[in-house]
Amino acid sequence: MQTQSNSIAAVFEERARESMATSETLLRCDNLRKSFRSGAQEIVPIDGLDFSILRGEMVSIVGPSGTGKSTLLHILAALDTPTSGTVYFGGNSLRSFSEAELAEYRNRAVGLVWQRHHLLPDFTAAENVAMPLLVRGVALEQALQTAGGWLSEVGLASRTEQRAGELSGGEQQRVAIARALVNGPALLLADEPTGDLDERSAENVFELMQRLHASYHLTSVLATHNLSLARRTGRVLLMERGKLTPATNVHADSAGAASVPTGPDQNLGRVQVTRV
């Protein structure tokens, strides 16, 4: 089993290296569509979406709840499949991946941070961070040592043996970020990573993500309602009617929330942007 896992990893990494050498585009969606039924009604959160993200970009996606931001991140992470269309990672179609290669993609190529940290409360911070390494088959002692290094990187060197359930909300999210990055992914996907935090903790976590993004040459996609944070990323995209459109002049109050817009964008709820 271990030999098979190592073989899959080698094939996956070789495929990624070959594609990265020839393309600056890390992620591309081609005519992506996702639909599902709710009773007699067809719900289409993603409808003919085309976009690409360059290696090293930090991109934020804004839009009201229910517009498909989380659905899109799940598809990019290969946690869900599109109804039609294709996601390309480094030039390779995820549709061409075997189930084993998709598992390797989720474990090695993608780091995931959610609004709720999804830590195991009775396990220590180090044990939580080590989980993706253990899934890979890394020995426990080595996994915990690597996890300790990442906890130090996110400012929690003194909390490695603390149970996750005893940490503050901001600390728990830092552990979740360390867990997302412990396998050295190229792509970081974050769905409302500061949504459950107070203003100060949210600012600290966002600044940490910015620093790690730059230090580890990540490509980061952040879905957020916090427009103060969104406008500090390299590019802001508006999710509306199943598609992404570039957005400029993102307006937010001092708490990060926007007033209800008027005029052409009146249906955007709390989000006020100007399309280009």
NUMARGU-717941 format. One line per 10 residues: number of its first residue (from 1); their letters; for each residue y, x, z of N, C-alpha, C. Coordinates in nm, 4 decimals. Layout:
<pts>
NUM> A> Y:X:Z:Y:X:Z:Y:X:Z  ...
</pts>
This chain:
<pts>
1> MQTQSNSIAA> -0.1214:0.0838:0.0000:0.0000:0.0000:0.0000:0.1254:0.0865:0.0000  0.1240:0.1916:0.0826:0.2387:0.2809:0.0892:0.2586:0.3529:-0.0432  0.1465:0.3962:-0.1082:0.1557:0.4645:-0.2370:0.2138:0.3726:-0.3427  0.1693:0.2463:-0.3435:0.2228:0.1505:-0.4392:0.3717:0.1292:-0.4171  0.4151:0.1178:-0.2914:0.5561:0.0989:-0.2597:0.6390:0.2167:-0.3068  0.5874:0.3384:-0.2845:0.6599:0.4573:-0.3281:0.6711:0.4628:-0.4790  0.5658:0.4189:-0.5493:0.5672:0.4174:-0.6954:0.6715:0.3208:-0.7480  0.6783:0.2030:-0.6885:0.7781:0.1037:-0.7285:0.9185:0.1580:-0.7057  0.9393:0.2229:-0.5907:1.0706:0.2790:-0.5591:1.1098:0.3845:-0.6613  1.0133:0.4699:-0.7005:1.0428:0.5759:-0.7966:1.0819:0.5178:-0.9315
11> VFEERARESM> 1.0096:0.4161:-0.9772:1.0415:0.3512:-1.1051:1.1790:0.2871:-1.0983  1.2055:0.2167:-0.9882:1.3328:0.1484:-0.9723:1.4487:0.2475:-0.9724  1.4350:0.3560:-0.8959:1.5433:0.4532:-0.8862:1.5653:0.5255:-1.0185  1.4583:0.5544:-1.0922:1.4719:0.6195:-1.2218:1.5442:0.5285:-1.3197  1.5086:0.4009:-1.3187:1.5747:0.3027:-1.4053:1.7229:0.2949:-1.3717  1.7546:0.2930:-1.2425:1.8943:0.2849:-1.2002:1.9721:0.4093:-1.2422  1.9127:0.5293:-1.2246:1.9807:0.6539:-1.2612:2.0116:0.6584:-1.4104  1.9160:0.6165:-1.4923:1.9362:0.6192:-1.6368:2.0504:0.5270:-1.6788  2.0545:0.4081:-1.6194:2.1589:0.3134:-1.6575:2.2945:0.3553:-1.6045  2.2997:0.4110:-1.4829:2.4265:0.4518:-1.4244:2.4903:0.5647:-1.5048
21> ATSETLLRCD> 2.4067:0.6481:-1.5643:2.4585:0.7625:-1.6389:2.5300:0.7203:-1.7659  2.5005:0.5995:-1.8148:2.5554:0.5575:-1.9430:2.6554:0.4426:-1.9310  2.6774:0.3908:-1.8117:2.7644:0.2744:-1.7987:2.8473:0.2820:-1.6717  2.9757:0.2468:-1.6841:3.0627:0.2364:-1.5678:3.0554:0.0968:-1.5065  2.9925:0.0029:-1.5760:2.9772:-0.1326:-1.5246:2.8525:-0.1396:-1.4384  2.8700:-0.1700:-1.3115:2.7548:-0.1792:-1.2229:2.6911:-0.3168:-1.2309  2.7736:-0.4200:-1.2377:2.7250:-0.5571:-1.2272:2.7873:-0.6411:-1.3379  2.7045:-0.7208:-1.4060:2.7567:-0.8074:-1.5116:2.6793:-0.9381:-1.5122  2.7518:-1.0479:-1.5275:2.6908:-1.1803:-1.5404:2.7214:-1.2341:-1.6790  2.6190:-1.2813:-1.7468:2.6313:-1.3302:-1.8834:2.5930:-1.4775:-1.8888
31> NLRKSFRSGA> 2.6948:-1.5637:-1.9064:2.6751:-1.7083:-1.9227:2.5894:-1.7665:-1.8100  2.6243:-1.7299:-1.6882:2.5457:-1.7682:-1.5701:2.5680:-1.9160:-1.5383  2.4591:-1.9857:-1.5120:2.4675:-2.1262:-1.4750:2.3674:-2.1554:-1.3642  2.4117:-2.2338:-1.2665:2.3228:-2.2773:-1.1593:2.3466:-2.4254:-1.1341  2.2405:-2.5036:-1.1407:2.2521:-2.6464:-1.1152:2.1358:-2.6914:-1.0290  2.1579:-2.7993:-0.9569:2.0501:-2.8613:-0.8802:2.0821:-3.0085:-0.8664  1.9831:-3.0850:-0.8281:2.0015:-3.2291:-0.8197:2.0171:-3.2732:-0.6749  2.1066:-3.3684:-0.6546:2.1246:-3.4339:-0.5258:2.1142:-3.5831:-0.5507  1.9943:-3.6382:-0.5306:1.9697:-3.7759:-0.5701:1.9749:-3.7874:-0.7213  2.0584:-3.8781:-0.7700:2.0720:-3.8963:-0.9148:2.1799:-3.8062:-0.9738
41> QEIVPIDGLD> 2.2500:-3.7332:-0.8890:2.3629:-3.6519:-0.9342:2.3215:-3.5071:-0.9569  2.3725:-3.4478:-1.0661:2.3525:-3.3059:-1.0917:2.4725:-3.2282:-1.0384  2.4461:-3.1330:-0.9517:2.5504:-3.0474:-0.8959:2.5462:-2.9151:-0.9713  2.6635:-2.8713:-1.0196:2.6705:-2.7472:-1.0979:2.7749:-2.6555:-1.0341  2.7369:-2.5774:-0.9332:2.8344:-2.4884:-0.8690:2.8755:-2.3712:-0.9570  2.7893:-2.3305:-1.0504:2.8200:-2.2203:-1.1414:2.7913:-2.2669:-1.2826  2.8909:-2.2570:-1.3698:2.8789:-2.3188:-1.5017:2.9333:-2.2259:-1.6105  2.8449:-2.1496:-1.6730:2.8855:-2.0624:-1.7831:2.9732:-1.9472:-1.7388  2.9377:-1.8853:-1.6283:3.0214:-1.7805:-1.5694:2.9931:-1.6457:-1.6347  3.0997:-1.5792:-1.6787:3.0920:-1.4445:-1.7345:3.1875:-1.3540:-1.6571
51> FSILRGEMVS> 3.1391:-1.2434:-1.6038:3.2284:-1.1452:-1.5434:3.1529:-1.0157:-1.5222  3.2286:-0.9086:-1.5028:3.1666:-0.7786:-1.4763:3.2484:-0.7060:-1.3705  3.1812:-0.6162:-1.3017:3.2437:-0.5368:-1.1964:3.2114:-0.3906:-1.2214  3.3143:-0.3079:-1.2221:3.2964:-0.1657:-1.2453:3.2473:-0.0968:-1.1196  3.1749:0.0118:-1.1394:3.1314:0.0908:-1.0264:3.2534:0.1376:-0.9469  3.2509:0.1185:-0.8153:3.3595:0.1622:-0.7285:3.4645:0.0576:-0.7008  3.4576:-0.0578:-0.7669:3.5559:-0.1637:-0.7422:3.5299:-0.2321:-0.6079  3.6388:-0.2818:-0.5485:3.6290:-0.3733:-0.4350:3.6964:-0.5025:-0.4782  3.6169:-0.6065:-0.4925:3.6620:-0.7329:-0.5503:3.6463:-0.8435:-0.4479  3.7458:-0.9303:-0.4377:3.7340:-1.0471:-0.3506:3.7277:-1.1735:-0.4348
61> IVGPSGTGKS> 3.6496:-1.2692:-0.3866:3.6370:-1.4000:-0.4512:3.6897:-1.5039:-0.3541  3.7874:-1.5818:-0.3981:3.8485:-1.6838:-0.3131:3.8244:-1.8208:-0.3750  3.8426:-1.9233:-0.2942:3.8242:-2.0600:-0.3397:3.7801:-2.1462:-0.2239  3.8002:-2.2772:-0.2339:3.7614:-2.3672:-0.1252:3.6120:-2.3655:-0.0999  3.5716:-2.4141:0.0167:3.4293:-2.4273:0.0471:3.3644:-2.5209:-0.0540  3.2418:-2.4895:-0.0904:3.1679:-2.5756:-0.1814:3.1887:-2.5468:-0.3282  3.2623:-2.4405:-0.3605:3.2878:-2.4111:-0.5015:3.1869:-2.3134:-0.5611  3.0919:-2.2649:-0.4837:2.9863:-2.1823:-0.5396:2.9930:-2.0347:-0.5065  3.0831:-1.9949:-0.4167:3.0953:-1.8520:-0.3843:2.9653:-1.7978:-0.3235  2.9125:-1.8678:-0.2248:2.7895:-1.8223:-0.1601:2.6716:-1.8283:-0.2568
71> TLLHILAALD> 2.6673:-1.9322:-0.3380:2.5608:-1.9429:-0.4381:2.5628:-1.8229:-0.5315  2.6814:-1.7827:-0.5743:2.6933:-1.6675:-0.6637:2.6436:-1.5405:-0.5956  2.6825:-1.5188:-0.4706:2.6381:-1.3985:-0.4003:2.4859:-1.3971:-0.3834  2.4271:-1.5122:-0.3573:2.2812:-1.5199:-0.3459:2.2140:-1.4813:-0.4776  2.2716:-1.5232:-0.5884:2.2145:-1.4885:-0.7189:2.2318:-1.3401:-0.7469  2.3485:-1.2846:-0.7143:2.3714:-1.1415:-0.7359:2.2751:-1.0575:-0.6520  2.2379:-1.1091:-0.5358:2.1468:-1.0370:-0.4473:2.0006:-1.0627:-0.4802  1.9750:-1.1449:-0.5828:1.8381:-1.1831:-0.6208:1.7675:-1.2599:-0.5096  1.8450:-1.3286:-0.4266:1.7884:-1.4192:-0.3275:1.7707:-1.5586:-0.3863  1.8334:-1.5832:-0.4993:1.8231:-1.7087:-0.5729:1.8238:-1.6732:-0.7209
81> TPTSGTVYFG> 1.7741:-1.7633:-0.8025:1.7719:-1.7391:-0.9466:1.8624:-1.8384:-1.0174  1.9313:-1.7952:-1.1234:2.0150:-1.8882:-1.1985:1.9308:-1.9853:-1.2786  1.9868:-2.1014:-1.3071:1.9193:-2.1963:-1.3948:1.9104:-2.1396:-1.5357  2.0170:-2.0717:-1.5778:2.0172:-2.0015:-1.7055:2.1191:-1.8885:-1.6967  2.1168:-1.8023:-1.7982:2.2050:-1.6869:-1.7963:2.1381:-1.5681:-1.7278  2.2084:-1.4563:-1.7267:2.1473:-1.3323:-1.6818:2.2430:-1.2508:-1.5965  2.1890:-1.1886:-1.4937:2.2606:-1.0891:-1.4139:2.2077:-0.9518:-1.4527  2.2989:-0.8602:-1.4827:2.2625:-0.7235:-1.5160:2.3113:-0.6313:-1.4042  2.2242:-0.5442:-1.3592:2.2602:-0.4425:-1.2612:2.2430:-0.3064:-1.3272  2.3538:-0.2362:-1.3444:2.3480:-0.1069:-1.4112:2.2912:-0.1152:-1.5513
91> GNSLRSFSEA> 2.3127:-0.2281:-1.6191:2.2635:-0.2460:-1.7550:2.1249:-0.3050:-1.7635  2.0563:-0.3230:-1.6515:1.9211:-0.3789:-1.6503:1.9243:-0.5256:-1.6078  1.8605:-0.6111:-1.6857:1.8534:-0.7521:-1.6527:1.7615:-0.7742:-1.5331  1.8106:-0.8477:-1.4337:1.7244:-0.8782:-1.3194:1.6049:-0.9629:-1.3621  1.6191:-1.0352:-1.4734:1.5068:-1.1155:-1.5227:1.3896:-1.0287:-1.5668  1.4193:-0.9031:-1.6001:1.3126:-0.8135:-1.6460:1.2388:-0.7473:-1.5305  1.2874:-0.7643:-1.4078:1.2253:-0.7005:-1.2922:1.1004:-0.7778:-1.2499  0.9984:-0.7034:-1.2118:0.8821:-0.7657:-1.1497:0.9191:-0.8102:-1.0089  0.8308:-0.8884:-0.9463:0.8577:-0.9324:-0.8091:0.8707:-0.8122:-0.7155  0.7898:-0.7111:-0.7363:0.7970:-0.5911:-0.6526:0.9289:-0.5184:-0.6748
101> ELAEYRNRAV> 0.9741:-0.5123:-0.7995:1.1009:-0.4463:-0.8290:1.2191:-0.5250:-0.7735  1.2105:-0.6577:-0.7760:1.3159:-0.7394:-0.7157:1.3230:-0.7162:-0.5651  1.2081:-0.7049:-0.5014:1.2065:-0.6758:-0.3576:1.2698:-0.5402:-0.3306  1.2421:-0.4438:-0.4168:1.3000:-0.3109:-0.4016:1.4509:-0.3159:-0.4255  1.4935:-0.3949:-0.5219:1.6360:-0.4136:-0.5494:1.7066:-0.4690:-0.4262  1.6496:-0.5719:-0.3658:1.7113:-0.6325:-0.2470:1.7173:-0.5333:-0.1311  1.6146:-0.4546:-0.1171:1.6055:-0.3640:-0.0021:1.6869:-0.2366:-0.0206  1.6932:-0.1846:-0.1437:1.7511:-0.0524:-0.1666:1.8864:-0.0545:-0.2366  1.9045:-0.1451:-0.3316:2.0263:-0.1416:-0.4144:2.1393:-0.2251:-0.3578  2.1050:-0.3256:-0.2771:2.2040:-0.4230:-0.2296:2.2107:-0.4220:-0.0778
111> GLVWQRHHLL> 2.3339:-0.4196:-0.0247:2.3567:-0.4398:0.1175:2.4234:-0.5746:0.1366  2.3784:-0.6520:0.2331:2.4269:-0.7884:0.2537:2.4882:-0.8041:0.3920  2.6072:-0.8630:0.3947:2.6731:-0.8963:0.5208:2.7124:-1.0429:0.5123  2.6727:-1.1204:0.6115:2.7001:-1.2631:0.6118:2.8038:-1.2983:0.7184  2.8530:-1.4225:0.7127:2.9488:-1.4678:0.8141:2.8840:-1.4621:0.9526  2.7620:-1.5072:0.9616:2.6857:-1.4955:1.0861:2.5960:-1.3732:1.0721  2.5972:-1.2893:1.1723:2.5383:-1.1562:1.1597:2.3874:-1.1553:1.1437  2.3195:-1.2617:1.1912:2.1732:-1.2724:1.1800:2.1005:-1.1528:1.2429  2.1508:-1.1067:1.3556:2.0819:-1.0015:1.4305:1.9744:-1.0640:1.5180  1.8758:-0.9821:1.5548:1.7740:-1.0256:1.6500:1.8268:-0.9967:1.7899
121> PDFTAAENVA> 1.8627:-1.1002:1.8672:1.9385:-1.0793:1.9917:1.8647:-0.9999:2.0987  1.7315:-1.0051:2.1001:1.6555:-0.9352:2.2033:1.6187:-0.7930:2.1632  1.6564:-0.7523:2.0424:1.6337:-0.6149:1.9967:1.7631:-0.5360:2.0140  1.7494:-0.4056:2.0303:1.8687:-0.3232:2.0471:1.9457:-0.3139:1.9153  2.0683:-0.2642:1.9258:2.1489:-0.2441:1.8061:2.0776:-0.1501:1.7096  2.0209:-0.0410:1.7623:1.9510:0.0556:1.6777:1.8291:-0.0065:1.6112  1.7549:-0.0867:1.6835:1.6366:-0.1510:1.6257:1.6757:-0.2473:1.5146  1.7854:-0.3191:1.5319:1.8322:-0.4100:1.4274:1.8713:-0.3334:1.3011  1.9432:-0.2247:1.3180:1.9866:-0.1460:1.2026:1.8670:-0.0816:1.1335  1.7659:-0.0466:1.2098:1.6482:0.0219:1.1548:1.5571:-0.0696:1.0735
131> MPLLVRGVAL> 1.5731:-0.2008:1.0864:1.4791:-0.2941:1.0226:1.4593:-0.2702:0.8729  1.5658:-0.2551:0.7916:1.5426:-0.2325:0.6486:1.4659:-0.1039:0.6200  1.4831:-0.0037:0.7040:1.4089:0.1207:0.6870:1.2609:0.0999:0.7177  1.2317:0.0242:0.8221:1.0929:-0.0037:0.8577:1.0237:-0.0838:0.7478  1.0983:-0.1748:0.6847:1.0427:-0.2500:0.5715:1.0021:-0.1558:0.4593  1.0795:-0.0486:0.4406:1.0484:0.0521:0.3394:0.9287:0.1383:0.3765  0.8885:0.1336:0.5009:0.7775:0.2171:0.5443:0.8198:0.3451:0.6112  0.9477:0.3588:0.6449:0.9956:0.4773:0.7161:0.9389:0.4759:0.8581  0.9000:0.5908:0.9080:0.8455:0.6021:1.0434:0.9484:0.5578:1.1464  0.9015:0.4964:1.2548:0.9902:0.4373:1.3542:1.0895:0.5387:1.4097
141> EQALQTAGGW> 1.0432:0.6570:1.4472:1.1327:0.7562:1.5065:1.2441:0.7958:1.4096  1.2080:0.8188:1.2833:1.3074:0.8552:1.1838:1.4031:0.7399:1.1573  1.3487:0.6174:1.1523:1.4320:0.4997:1.1272:1.5357:0.4816:1.2375  1.4935:0.4993:1.3628:1.5864:0.4839:1.4744:1.6908:0.5947:1.4761  1.6513:0.7148:1.4370:1.7474:0.8253:1.4300:1.8538:0.7973:1.3233  1.8101:0.7505:1.2067:1.9045:0.7166:1.0996:1.9938:0.6000:1.1422  1.9350:0.5020:1.2077:2.0123:0.3874:1.2552:2.1199:0.4318:1.3540  2.0856:0.5265:1.4421:2.1837:0.5774:1.5370:2.3008:0.6437:1.4679  2.2729:0.7147:1.3600:2.3805:0.7769:1.2838:2.4744:0.6744:1.2238  2.4174:0.5650:1.1726:2.5027:0.4614:1.1153:2.5815:0.3847:1.2214
151> LSEVGLASRT> 2.5223:0.3669:1.3381:2.5975:0.3024:1.4459:2.7146:0.3900:1.4886  2.6958:0.5196:1.4871:2.8072:0.6098:1.5133:2.9137:0.5965:1.4056  2.8714:0.5794:1.2816:2.9640:0.5661:1.1684:3.0517:0.4416:1.1821  2.9969:0.3354:1.2420:3.0750:0.2123:1.2571:3.1386:0.2022:1.3955  3.1385:0.3116:1.4711:3.2087:0.3152:1.5988:3.1310:0.2626:1.7170  2.9967:0.2608:1.7067:2.9156:0.2053:1.8148:2.8128:0.3058:1.8662  2.8494:0.4329:1.8684:2.7560:0.5364:1.9131:2.7070:0.5114:2.0559  2.7917:0.4528:2.1382:2.7558:0.4302:2.2784:2.6779:0.3010:2.2996  2.6523:0.2262:2.1911:2.5899:0.0945:2.2060:2.4521:0.0863:2.1416  2.3947:0.2003:2.1064:2.2695:0.1982:2.0313:2.1564:0.1283:2.1059
161> EQRAGELSGG> 2.1515:0.1433:2.2405:2.0423:0.0852:2.3190:2.0785:-0.0506:2.3773  2.1961:-0.1003:2.3436:2.2388:-0.2308:2.3928:2.1706:-0.3411:2.3124  2.1241:-0.4441:2.3797:2.0669:-0.5575:2.3080:2.1757:-0.6248:2.2244  2.1390:-0.6664:2.1051:2.2384:-0.7235:2.0138:2.3054:-0.8472:2.0724  2.2282:-0.9254:2.1478:2.2833:-1.0473:2.2064:2.3865:-1.0228:2.3143  2.3970:-0.8981:2.3617:2.4934:-0.8637:2.4659:2.6221:-0.8030:2.4095  2.6294:-0.7895:2.2783:2.7470:-0.7314:2.2148:2.8505:-0.8398:2.1843  2.9751:-0.7977:2.1692:3.0802:-0.8918:2.1301:3.0619:-0.9303:1.9832  3.1344:-1.0327:1.9409:3.1242:-1.0766:1.8024:3.1611:-0.9674:1.7030  3.2689:-0.8956:1.7314:3.3103:-0.7875:1.6431:3.2081:-0.6747:1.6396
171> EQQRVAIARA> 3.1495:-0.6442:1.7550:3.0464:-0.5399:1.7606:2.9216:-0.5820:1.6844  2.8843:-0.7078:1.6987:2.7671:-0.7576:1.6264:2.7870:-0.7465:1.4753  2.9075:-0.7762:1.4299:2.9311:-0.7663:1.2858:2.9315:-0.6210:1.2403  2.9738:-0.5290:1.3253:2.9650:-0.3867:1.2930:2.8181:-0.3431:1.2812  2.7351:-0.3938:1.3696:2.5916:-0.3646:1.3598:2.5370:-0.4188:1.2280  2.5795:-0.5400:1.1906:2.5335:-0.6001:1.0654:2.5759:-0.5168:0.9450  2.6953:-0.4594:0.9501:2.7424:-0.3737:0.8410:2.6594:-0.2466:0.8348  2.6312:-0.1869:0.9508:2.5466:-0.0678:0.9538:2.4085:-0.0991:0.8969  2.3529:-0.2121:0.9336:2.2221:-0.2534:0.8810:2.2269:-0.2698:0.7292  2.3370:-0.3259:0.6776:2.3505:-0.3473:0.5338:2.3551:-0.2161:0.4563
181> LVNGPALLLA> 2.4045:-0.1100:0.5205:2.4259:0.0161:0.4497:2.3222:0.1228:0.4808  2.2302:0.0945:0.5705:2.1384:0.1984:0.6180:2.0490:0.2533:0.5069  2.0222:0.1742:0.4048:1.9376:0.2189:0.2943:2.0171:0.2824:0.1808  2.1485:0.2987:0.1993:2.2298:0.3629:0.0971:2.2447:0.2826:-0.0300  2.2794:0.1532:-0.0225:2.2899:0.0712:-0.1437:2.4109:0.1097:-0.2278  2.4037:0.0757:-0.3561:2.5183:0.0938:-0.4444:2.6131:-0.0248:-0.4351  2.5577:-0.1432:-0.4026:2.6326:-0.2685:-0.4060:2.6349:-0.3318:-0.2679  2.7553:-0.3641:-0.2186:2.7719:-0.4351:-0.0922:2.8244:-0.5745:-0.1211  2.7510:-0.6760:-0.0782:2.7908:-0.8160:-0.0935:2.8200:-0.8728:0.0445  2.9379:-0.9309:0.0609:2.9782:-0.9822:0.1920:3.0299:-1.1247:0.1771
191> DEPTGDLDER> 2.9670:-1.2169:0.2483:3.0029:-1.3586:0.2410:3.0748:-1.3982:0.3697  3.2060:-1.4125:0.3620:3.2891:-1.4474:0.4778:3.2593:-1.3556:0.5967  3.2650:-1.2249:0.5789:3.2243:-1.1331:0.6869:3.3143:-1.1369:0.8093  3.4354:-1.1917:0.7962:3.5250:-1.1997:0.9119:3.5472:-1.3439:0.9562  3.4715:-1.4377:0.8989:3.4965:-1.5802:0.9223:3.4782:-1.6248:1.0652  3.3906:-1.5583:1.1412:3.3638:-1.5992:1.2799:3.4393:-1.5147:1.3821  3.5317:-1.4303:1.3352:3.5982:-1.3358:1.4240:3.7423:-1.3753:1.4509  3.7937:-1.3339:1.5668:3.9353:-1.3539:1.5936:4.0167:-1.2604:1.5040  4.1474:-1.2815:1.5022:4.2320:-1.2102:1.4064:4.2223:-1.0583:1.4213  4.2249:-1.0099:1.5444:4.2198:-0.8642:1.5648:4.0853:-0.8069:1.5219
201> SAENVFELMQ> 3.9762:-0.8740:1.5608:3.8432:-0.8260:1.5234:3.8248:-0.8307:1.3725  3.8764:-0.9370:1.3091:3.8664:-0.9495:1.1646:3.9364:-0.8334:1.0952  4.0538:-0.7981:1.1438:4.1285:-0.6869:1.0859:4.0510:-0.5564:1.1024  3.9942:-0.5343:1.2198:3.9194:-0.4112:1.2445:3.7958:-0.4020:1.1556  3.7245:-0.5126:1.1407:3.6044:-0.5135:1.0577:3.6399:-0.4917:0.9117  3.7479:-0.5533:0.8662:3.7875:-0.5349:0.7269:3.8284:-0.3905:0.7008  3.9045:-0.3329:0.7910:3.9438:-0.1924:0.7740:3.8214:-0.1011:0.7727  3.7209:-0.1333:0.8543:3.5971:-0.0562:0.8538:3.5287:-0.0677:0.7174  3.5225:-0.1884:0.6626:3.4591:-0.2077:0.5327:3.5343:-0.1323:0.4235  3.6664:-0.1323:0.4303:3.7448:-0.0558:0.3328:3.7138:0.0929:0.3417
211> RLHASYHLTS> 3.7050:0.1444:0.4645:3.6786:0.2875:0.4824:3.5402:0.3245:0.4307  3.4404:0.2437:0.4649:3.3050:0.2715:0.4204:3.2927:0.2574:0.2688  3.3627:0.1600:0.2138:3.3633:0.1410:0.0679:3.4095:0.2691:-0.0014  3.5164:0.3277:0.0500:3.5707:0.4494:-0.0116:3.4834:0.5704:0.0187  3.4387:0.5834:0.1418:3.3643:0.7023:0.1826:3.2285:0.7133:0.1141  3.1639:0.5996:0.0916:3.0287:0.6008:0.0364:3.0240:0.5527:-0.1088  3.1409:0.5477:-0.1722:3.1507:0.5157:-0.3152:3.0762:0.3864:-0.3482  3.1006:0.2850:-0.2676:3.0351:0.1562:-0.2867:3.1044:0.0747:-0.3951  3.0335:-0.0228:-0.4441:3.0923:-0.1319:-0.5207:3.0794:-0.2544:-0.4319  3.1906:-0.3200:-0.4001:3.1889:-0.4256:-0.2988:3.2422:-0.5569:-0.3547
221> VLATHNLSLA> 3.1717:-0.6648:-0.3233:3.2143:-0.8001:-0.3607:3.2242:-0.8806:-0.2324  3.3423:-0.9330:-0.2060:3.3727:-1.0004:-0.0804:3.4166:-1.1438:-0.1087  3.3415:-1.2415:-0.0592:3.3829:-1.3814:-0.0660:3.4520:-1.4165:0.0644  3.5735:-1.4703:0.0564:3.6498:-1.4911:0.1794:3.7501:-1.6042:0.1657  3.7806:-1.6663:0.2797:3.8929:-1.7598:0.2891:4.0171:-1.6902:0.3438  4.0010:-1.5683:0.3908:4.1130:-1.4964:0.4511:4.1938:-1.4289:0.3404  4.3008:-1.4942:0.3008:4.3758:-1.4472:0.1846:4.4565:-1.3217:0.2144  4.4915:-1.3011:0.3410:4.5598:-1.1772:0.3778:4.4705:-1.0571:0.3492  4.3413:-1.0734:0.3721:4.2469:-0.9657:0.3434:4.2161:-0.9584:0.1942  4.2006:-1.0734:0.1302:4.1656:-1.0759:-0.0123:4.2662:-0.9999:-0.0970
231> RRTGRVLLME> 4.3950:-1.0170:-0.0669:4.4957:-0.9539:-0.1521:4.5055:-0.8030:-0.1294  4.4285:-0.7507:-0.0328:4.4250:-0.6059:-0.0108:4.3066:-0.5397:-0.0816  4.2288:-0.6177:-0.1545:4.1218:-0.5600:-0.2355:4.1772:-0.5296:-0.3748  4.0975:-0.4583:-0.4542:4.1467:-0.4142:-0.5838:4.1667:-0.5261:-0.6835  4.0894:-0.6354:-0.6682:4.0981:-0.7454:-0.7635:4.0621:-0.8739:-0.6924  4.1359:-0.9809:-0.7212:4.1102:-1.1119:-0.6617:4.0682:-1.2075:-0.7729  3.9541:-1.2740:-0.7539:3.9042:-1.3718:-0.8499:3.8972:-1.5082:-0.7834  3.9392:-1.6098:-0.8569:3.9372:-1.7469:-0.8076:3.8138:-1.8191:-0.8594  3.7340:-1.8757:-0.7674:3.6179:-1.9560:-0.8034:3.6615:-2.1010:-0.8125  3.6506:-2.1560:-0.9325:3.6971:-2.2933:-0.9546:3.6214:-2.3521:-1.0723
241> RGKLTPATNV> 3.5679:-2.4724:-1.0499:3.4960:-2.5455:-1.1556:3.3843:-2.4619:-1.2179  3.3164:-2.3871:-1.1334:3.2000:-2.3134:-1.1774:3.2273:-2.1813:-1.2453  3.3554:-2.1404:-1.2514:3.3903:-2.0168:-1.3195:3.4816:-1.9314:-1.2322  3.4892:-1.8031:-1.2667:3.5805:-1.7108:-1.2012:3.6953:-1.6794:-1.2947  3.8169:-1.6870:-1.2420:3.9345:-1.6492:-1.3197:4.0168:-1.5510:-1.2380  4.0808:-1.4535:-1.3023:4.1666:-1.3600:-1.2282:4.2789:-1.4348:-1.1581  4.3195:-1.3849:-1.0434:4.4254:-1.4488:-0.9662:4.5230:-1.3431:-0.9177  4.6502:-1.3776:-0.9184:4.7537:-1.2913:-0.8637:4.8395:-1.3729:-0.7688  4.9293:-1.3036:-0.6972:5.0226:-1.3718:-0.6065:4.9488:-1.4608:-0.5064  4.8509:-1.4029:-0.4390:4.7793:-1.4771:-0.3368:4.8703:-1.4935:-0.2161
251> HADSAGAASV> 4.8940:-1.6159:-0.1741:4.9873:-1.6445:-0.0652:4.9111:-1.6805:0.0617  4.9518:-1.6252:0.1727:4.8878:-1.6569:0.3001:4.9902:-1.6447:0.4109  4.9675:-1.7217:0.5203:5.0566:-1.7102:0.6342:5.0106:-1.5946:0.7228  5.0769:-1.5776:0.8366:5.0485:-1.4613:0.9212:4.9077:-1.4630:0.9785  4.8446:-1.5806:0.9818:4.7084:-1.5907:1.0341:4.6045:-1.5753:0.9246  4.6509:-1.5590:0.8008:4.5575:-1.5396:0.6915:4.5269:-1.6656:0.6141  4.5799:-1.7805:0.6595:4.5527:-1.9064:0.5905:4.6696:-1.9430:0.5005  4.6379:-2.0109:0.3914:4.7424:-2.0518:0.2982:4.7758:-2.1986:0.3183  4.8986:-2.2343:0.2871:4.9372:-2.3744:0.2918:4.8777:-2.4455:0.1710  4.8684:-2.5804:0.1800:4.8142:-2.6562:0.0682:4.9102:-2.6459:-0.0481
261> PTGPDQNLGR> 4.8628:-2.6012:-0.1649:4.9521:-2.5816:-0.2776:4.9925:-2.7131:-0.3408  5.0962:-2.7071:-0.4188:5.1405:-2.8218:-0.4961:5.1413:-2.7826:-0.6424  5.1545:-2.8805:-0.7286:5.1597:-2.8496:-0.8707:5.0208:-2.8348:-0.9289  5.0057:-2.7469:-1.0296:4.8802:-2.7379:-1.1031:4.7606:-2.7036:-1.0174  4.7813:-2.6341:-0.9048:4.6694:-2.5898:-0.8229:4.6474:-2.6785:-0.7011  4.6891:-2.8030:-0.7072:4.6862:-2.8860:-0.5874:4.5446:-2.9174:-0.5394  4.4437:-2.8987:-0.6215:4.3078:-2.9272:-0.5806:4.2365:-2.8074:-0.5198  4.3074:-2.6998:-0.4927:4.2433:-2.5790:-0.4429:4.2357:-2.5746:-0.2911  4.2669:-2.6848:-0.2238:4.2530:-2.6872:-0.0787:4.3477:-2.5886:-0.0132  4.2916:-2.4988:0.0710:4.3716:-2.4050:0.1482:4.4101:-2.2834:0.0678
271> VQVTRV> 4.3577:-2.2712:-0.0535:4.3817:-2.1512:-0.1314:4.4948:-2.1747:-0.2319  4.5924:-2.0883:-0.2323:4.7015:-2.0981:-0.3277:4.7112:-1.9665:-0.4049  4.6842:-1.9732:-0.5323:4.6904:-1.8554:-0.6158:4.7581:-1.8917:-0.7470  4.7980:-1.7914:-0.8177:4.8500:-1.8091:-0.9524:4.7558:-1.7385:-1.0488  4.7031:-1.8123:-1.1441:4.6148:-1.7508:-1.2427:4.6967:-1.6656:-1.3383  4.6306:-1.5618:-1.3953:4.6960:-1.4833:-1.4966:4.6562:-1.5372:-1.6332
</pts>
